[in-house]
Amino acid sequence: MDYSRERGIADGMIRKYGALALLRRASGDRSCWAFISDYSPHERVGKMINQTDRKALVSPIGLDVAPDSEQDNLVTLNPVTGVELETLRIISPIGKLAPGEFVIYFELQVRR
């Protein structure tokens, strides 16, 4: 199956409701689009999710290298000025929606 339409829809929603961000590692920054939200109480039940943890959905479009929880931090940017707002640690292995290994989006558990 071809999931490019679904990836395009997910990317469009991430761009509409999210903002530009950076995936920062020692070798340099990579720009990406990310939507960041709080976890719902239902998502927290029975899981190792702190109250201050947030979920970031990252579009794979434009990323040459996938996010890595051991090498990358997610840096949020002010959508108007591009100024760095906060640096978030990726604290668990990277999740992804990827039917047939075709990545629709990456899901990161991030913490300040």
Phi, psi and omega in degrees: 000153177256117181257018182295328178295315179296320177297319179297320178295313179299317179298318179298320179289321178297318179292323181290316186258351180253208181202167173296144177214177178235141166261112187254129172221171185304327182280352178139174182266147173232129180280150179205171173253132182220142172247125184243131179218165174283156172283143176282158176305323179297320180292333182281335187302122175072013181239161180274068181238117178289161178301328184269355178292149177230162179253132177241125173261123185242130178285137177279348183292124181092354178266120177279330181237130180293153176300149180227123185293339180267341183248337188251151164239153177259123181251120179275149182237147173294125184295338181269311187262340183079006179287141179295132180261308180204156176250124184247132177279140173272116193253359177220166177305148183293129173265162177202149169265110188213077176293129180062029180065015175263106189286121175275314174199159174261145176241121182245136170265117186240154182217143177289000000 
